[in-house]
Amino acid sequence: MPAWCPGTEAAVRTGGAGRPEGDLCRSGTGLSSSGIICHARPVPPVRSSGVLLYRTADGEVQVLLGHMGGPFWAKKDDGAWSIPKGEHDPDEDAEAAARREFAEELGVPVPATELIPLGELRARKVLTVWAAAGDLDVDAVVSNSFELEWPPRSGRLQ
């Protein structure tokens, strides 16, 4: 009879002779300290979706990128620019999530009705990206903001 090991993502079954279920087990497949057979359960990857907005101006293709905010990114430039994107549940429609995240991060909806699927990039997360042709008045962008304790454990809210 399968059961879940406390505090792990591993299914277990008793290792014979009626040993109790629920023993803590190592990740992967093998035996725990009390002889329970452990089988690691695949954990679904974190999913993220976004929109790469582009336009042609003066014969040149331009893309819309945003600079991550907050005190951690304030004085950084390398690696701080990205498309508007965000995480979503595995069962949520990825295109709908991309549109929602665009609107949440920029305060305006995607200025295009048709999105062109660009595919998935698998790294720490699975990122699904769509391209959209459109123009956006960057002065109309209202970025989301929140207070953050920075530096960590300092008691200072920024």
C-alpha positions in Angstrom: 0.0 0.0 0.0 1.6 3.3 -1.1 1.9 6.2 1.4 3.8 9.5 1.5 6.9 9.9 3.5 6.6 12.8 5.9 8.3 15.9 4.6 9.4 14.4 1.3 8.1 13.9 -2.2 8.6 10.1 -2.2 6.0 7.3 -2.2 6.8 4.3 0.0 5.5 0.8 0.5 6.3 -1.5 3.4 9.4 -3.5 3.0 7.8 -6.7 4.2 7.1 -8.2 7.6 4.6 -5.5 8.2 7.1 -2.7 8.9 5.3 0.6 9.5 4.7 3.0 6.7 5.6 6.7 6.8 9.3 6.3 7.5 11.4 9.1 6.3 13.3 8.0 3.2 16.1 9.4 1.0 15.4 10.9 -2.4 15.7 8.5 -5.3 14.9 4.8 -5.1 16.2 2.6 -2.4 15.7 1.5 1.2 15.2 3.8 4.1 16.9 3.2 7.5 14.0 0.9 8.6 13.8 -1.1 5.3 11.0 0.8 3.6 11.3 0.8 -0.2 11.2 4.4 -1.4 10.3 5.5 -4.9 10.8 9.2 -5.7 7.7 10.8 -7.1 8.4 13.2 -10.1 7.8 16.8 -9.0 6.2 18.8 -11.8 8.5 21.6 -12.9 7.7 25.2 -12.0 6.0 26.8 -15.1 6.3 30.4 -16.2 4.8 32.2 -19.3 5.5 35.5 -20.9 5.1 37.7 -23.9 7.9 39.2 -26.1 6.3 42.3 -27.5 8.0 43.7 -30.6 7.6 46.5 -33.1 9.4 47.9 -36.1 10.5 51.5 -35.9 12.7 53.3 -38.5 13.2 49.9 -40.2 14.6 48.3 -37.1 13.0 45.6 -34.9 12.7 46.6 -31.3 11.6 44.4 -28.4 10.1 45.4 -25.1 12.1 44.4 -22.0 11.6 45.3 -18.4 14.2 45.8 -15.6 13.5 43.9 -12.5 12.9 46.2 -9.5 13.6 46.3 -5.9 16.7 47.1 -3.9 18.4 43.9 -5.0 18.3 44.9 -8.7 18.7 48.7 -8.2 22.4 48.9 -9.1 22.5 45.9 -11.4 22.1 45.8 -15.1 23.5 42.5 -16.4 20.8 39.8 -16.1 18.2 42.2 -14.8 16.3 42.7 -18.1 13.6 40.3 -19.1 10.3 39.9 -20.8 7.1 40.4 -18.8 6.4 36.9 -17.4 5.3 35.1 -14.3 4.7 31.7 -12.7 1.4 29.8 -13.1 -0.1 26.5 -12.1 0.7 23.5 -14.4 -3.0 23.1 -15.2 -3.5 26.8 -16.1 -3.6 27.7 -19.8 -0.1 29.1 -20.5 -1.2 31.7 -23.0 -3.8 33.1 -20.7 -1.2 33.2 -17.9 1.2 35.1 -20.2 -1.5 37.7 -21.0 -2.4 38.0 -17.3 1.3 38.4 -16.2 1.9 41.0 -18.9 -1.0 43.0 -17.6 0.0 42.5 -13.9 3.6 43.6 -14.5 3.0 46.5 -16.8 -0.5 47.7 -15.8 -1.8 47.5 -19.4 -3.0 44.5 -21.5 -1.0 43.0 -24.3 -1.6 45.3 -27.3 -2.1 42.5 -29.7 -4.9 39.9 -30.2 -2.7 37.3 -31.9 0.2 35.7 -30.1 2.8 33.7 -32.0 4.1 30.7 -30.0 7.9 30.7 -29.7 8.1 27.5 -27.7 9.5 26.5 -24.3 12.9 27.1 -22.7 13.8 24.6 -20.0 16.1 25.8 -17.3 15.3 26.1 -13.6 11.8 26.6 -14.7 9.9 25.8 -17.9 9.4 29.1 -19.6 6.8 29.3 -22.4 7.0 32.4 -24.6 4.8 34.1 -27.2 5.7 36.9 -29.5 3.3 39.7 -30.2 3.5 42.5 -32.7 2.3 45.8 -31.2 3.2 49.2 -29.9 3.1 50.3 -26.3 3.4 53.7 -24.8 6.1 53.1 -22.1 5.0 56.2 -20.3 1.6 54.5 -19.7 3.2 51.6 -17.9 2.4 51.3 -14.2 4.6 48.7 -12.7 3.5 46.7 -9.7 5.2 47.6 -6.4 5.4 46.3 -2.9 7.3 46.9 0.3 10.2 44.6 1.1 12.4 44.3 4.1 15.9 45.1 2.8 18.5 44.2 3.7 17.0 41.0 4.9 16.4 40.9 8.7 17.3 44.6 9.0 13.8 45.7 10.0 13.9 48.4 7.2 11.0 48.4 4.8 11.7 49.8 1.3 
